[in-house]
Amino acid sequence: MELYVRLQELLKERNMTQKELAEATGLRPTTISELCNNVRSTINREHLVKVAEILGICDIKELIELRK
């Protein structure tokens, strides 16, 4: 199983760019890109909280899921 971050899909649904999310969260654009492309080997909980706040996510299942 692997942890999958649905960030790319969520940004598309909200008509938001990675750059806009980076600016709104204060995270580095590289961090946002790596989350969108699911290439990070570790995920910082604080980063997830910032992203969830900006995207209006209340249920973490909207942002991350386990995939086989």
Protein Blocks (a to p, Z undefined) as FASTA:
>chain_A
ZZddfklmmmmmnopafklmmmmnopafklmmmmmnopafbdcfklmmmmmmmnopablk
lmpccdZZ
